[in-house]
């Protein structure tokens, strides 16, 4: 098992902050992972699991062990005329799996095209986009408990999935390493295009098909979100807050065009990016950190010289503006270390 010391994480976080970790390892299978955990090179509390680095903000160097699982496989477990069950290793890039599914005419995750990160990270924050969440297709999440070294397999209902949340961000935070995720995909047409400008883009590409939905999502995301290799970012920095309907009605009286989506009889979701834009933050910067000029939900390392504290300072100013203007607290989606 290779353990590297004083390891630079610049290429392992999409903000491209030049931070270091005391120890780094990328196990390629569960045996190597178990060996690494039992090595006791650091206290279990000082182990951090890193996926694609696309939802993490390092505010300083990390003084423990970072494990980046490199478990890389896609395996069909079972198949019927209507469904397929697939197990995918934690180290597989999420979008590579989406590409595989679409190429094989399996439905269910095409709306999640081009979301950065790995399979192991996808259940942690229950990734979602364009009306679909990954919890809709997950059957099991497999992994190892750090404290005991014992394996686990959690069914979907035991993962406590909710909007950008799961048991892995709460009760099991810091005590699990996900090794694989199992999915149930459909072989039958099951399109979700009535969200945002997806339907119009699909029609522009020639009509409803699995391939065209993926192409449409990719084109839309690329037009709205900056390439992290040009401007370091983690995509959406804030969650879209869920608020009471009574508050949203007050907002809609003043702003009839407010993007608000029904969640339940009593609550709605409002677009955080829209509120940030209404506070005139789009394109603004504080030092080397900035709000993207096209998408107010995205904070960027504008010059390549920003650090975690610069981004957090900007985020705090934005939060205060939104609270003052709308009376709504917005919550960070990114994991801060």
JOKA-V622089 format. One record per residue. RES is the residue in three letters. SS is DSSP state (hx for helix, st for strand, lp for the rest). PSI is psi in whole degrees, 0 to 359 (* if undefined). Layout:
BEGIN
RES,SS,PSI
RES,SS,PSI
END
This chain:
BEGIN
UNK,lp,122
UNK,lp,123
UNK,lp,119
UNK,st,145
UNK,st,151
UNK,st,53
UNK,st,129
UNK,st,135
UNK,lp,12
UNK,hx,322
UNK,hx,4
UNK,hx,10
UNK,lp,135
UNK,lp,357
UNK,lp,343
UNK,lp,39
UNK,lp,136
UNK,lp,71
UNK,lp,164
UNK,st,157
UNK,st,145
UNK,st,317
UNK,st,148
UNK,st,138
UNK,st,149
UNK,lp,77
UNK,lp,142
UNK,lp,354
UNK,lp,172
UNK,hx,330
UNK,hx,313
UNK,hx,323
UNK,hx,314
UNK,hx,318
UNK,hx,319
UNK,hx,317
UNK,hx,319
UNK,hx,352
UNK,lp,336
UNK,lp,36
UNK,lp,329
UNK,lp,168
UNK,lp,144
UNK,hx,328
UNK,hx,345
UNK,hx,19
UNK,st,131
UNK,st,131
UNK,st,128
UNK,lp,129
UNK,lp,245
UNK,lp,357
UNK,lp,18
UNK,lp,3
UNK,lp,36
UNK,st,143
UNK,st,113
UNK,lp,116
UNK,lp,349
UNK,lp,177
UNK,lp,151
UNK,st,128
UNK,st,17
UNK,st,214
UNK,st,125
UNK,st,126
UNK,st,124
UNK,lp,95
UNK,lp,131
UNK,lp,35
UNK,lp,112
UNK,lp,96
UNK,lp,155
UNK,st,121
UNK,st,126
UNK,st,122
UNK,st,322
UNK,st,159
UNK,st,140
UNK,lp,176
UNK,lp,340
UNK,lp,340
UNK,st,161
UNK,st,140
UNK,st,128
UNK,st,139
UNK,st,134
UNK,st,132
UNK,st,149
UNK,lp,335
UNK,lp,353
UNK,lp,136
UNK,st,134
UNK,hx,312
UNK,hx,336
UNK,hx,323
UNK,hx,319
UNK,hx,316
UNK,hx,317
UNK,hx,315
UNK,hx,313
UNK,hx,320
UNK,hx,333
UNK,lp,11
UNK,lp,42
UNK,lp,129
UNK,st,152
UNK,lp,333
UNK,lp,7
UNK,hx,329
UNK,hx,346
UNK,hx,19
UNK,lp,144
UNK,lp,8
UNK,lp,126
UNK,lp,165
UNK,lp,184
UNK,st,169
UNK,hx,319
UNK,hx,333
UNK,hx,339
UNK,hx,322
UNK,lp,339
UNK,lp,310
UNK,lp,14
UNK,lp,67
UNK,lp,148
UNK,st,158
UNK,st,147
UNK,lp,48
UNK,lp,6
UNK,st,141
UNK,st,151
UNK,hx,336
UNK,hx,337
UNK,hx,340
UNK,lp,353
UNK,st,134
UNK,st,318
UNK,st,152
UNK,st,125
UNK,st,148
UNK,st,198
UNK,st,136
UNK,st,130
UNK,lp,319
UNK,lp,324
UNK,lp,338
UNK,lp,4
UNK,lp,145
UNK,st,159
UNK,st,158
UNK,st,108
UNK,st,130
UNK,st,160
UNK,hx,312
UNK,hx,339
UNK,hx,358
UNK,lp,354
UNK,lp,47
UNK,lp,139
UNK,st,188
UNK,lp,114
UNK,lp,37
UNK,st,159
UNK,lp,175
UNK,hx,337
UNK,hx,345
UNK,hx,356
UNK,lp,261
UNK,lp,321
UNK,lp,9
UNK,lp,129
UNK,lp,1
UNK,lp,11
UNK,st,149
UNK,st,119
UNK,st,129
UNK,st,330
UNK,st,162
UNK,st,139
UNK,st,137
UNK,st,152
UNK,st,114
UNK,st,158
UNK,st,147
UNK,lp,356
UNK,lp,149
UNK,lp,125
UNK,lp,82
UNK,lp,146
UNK,lp,95
UNK,lp,2
UNK,lp,51
UNK,lp,124
UNK,lp,221
UNK,lp,25
UNK,hx,312
UNK,hx,315
UNK,hx,320
UNK,hx,321
UNK,hx,316
UNK,hx,322
UNK,hx,328
UNK,lp,356
UNK,lp,4
UNK,lp,173
UNK,lp,118
UNK,lp,161
UNK,hx,315
UNK,hx,318
UNK,hx,327
UNK,hx,314
UNK,hx,314
UNK,hx,317
UNK,hx,314
UNK,hx,316
UNK,hx,314
UNK,hx,318
UNK,hx,314
UNK,hx,318
UNK,hx,331
UNK,hx,336
UNK,hx,330
UNK,lp,133
UNK,lp,147
UNK,lp,123
UNK,lp,343
UNK,lp,340
UNK,lp,313
UNK,lp,108
UNK,st,131
UNK,lp,170
UNK,lp,28
UNK,lp,221
UNK,st,118
UNK,lp,331
UNK,st,153
UNK,lp,153
UNK,lp,116
UNK,lp,146
UNK,st,124
UNK,st,167
UNK,st,146
UNK,hx,325
UNK,hx,321
UNK,hx,320
UNK,hx,327
UNK,hx,322
UNK,hx,320
UNK,hx,318
UNK,hx,333
UNK,hx,322
UNK,hx,325
UNK,lp,86
UNK,lp,337
UNK,lp,7
UNK,lp,128
UNK,lp,100
UNK,st,134
UNK,st,133
UNK,st,133
UNK,lp,319
UNK,lp,187
UNK,lp,336
UNK,lp,346
UNK,st,153
UNK,st,164
UNK,st,134
UNK,st,142
UNK,lp,118
UNK,hx,321
UNK,hx,322
UNK,hx,316
UNK,hx,319
UNK,hx,320
UNK,hx,319
UNK,hx,338
UNK,lp,8
UNK,lp,38
UNK,lp,342
UNK,lp,125
UNK,lp,353
UNK,lp,156
UNK,st,156
UNK,st,108
UNK,lp,232
UNK,lp,358
UNK,st,143
UNK,st,162
UNK,st,133
UNK,lp,143
UNK,lp,338
UNK,lp,333
UNK,lp,108
UNK,lp,345
UNK,lp,352
UNK,st,123
UNK,st,139
UNK,st,153
UNK,st,85
UNK,lp,318
UNK,lp,352
UNK,lp,358
UNK,lp,359
UNK,lp,156
UNK,lp,180
UNK,hx,321
UNK,hx,325
UNK,hx,314
UNK,hx,318
UNK,hx,325
UNK,hx,315
UNK,hx,315
UNK,hx,319
UNK,hx,319
UNK,hx,320
UNK,hx,314
UNK,hx,316
UNK,hx,320
UNK,hx,314
UNK,hx,318
UNK,hx,318
UNK,hx,320
UNK,hx,320
UNK,hx,349
UNK,lp,25
UNK,lp,132
UNK,lp,127
UNK,lp,144
UNK,lp,140
UNK,st,138
UNK,lp,334
UNK,lp,149
UNK,st,118
UNK,st,126
UNK,lp,*
END
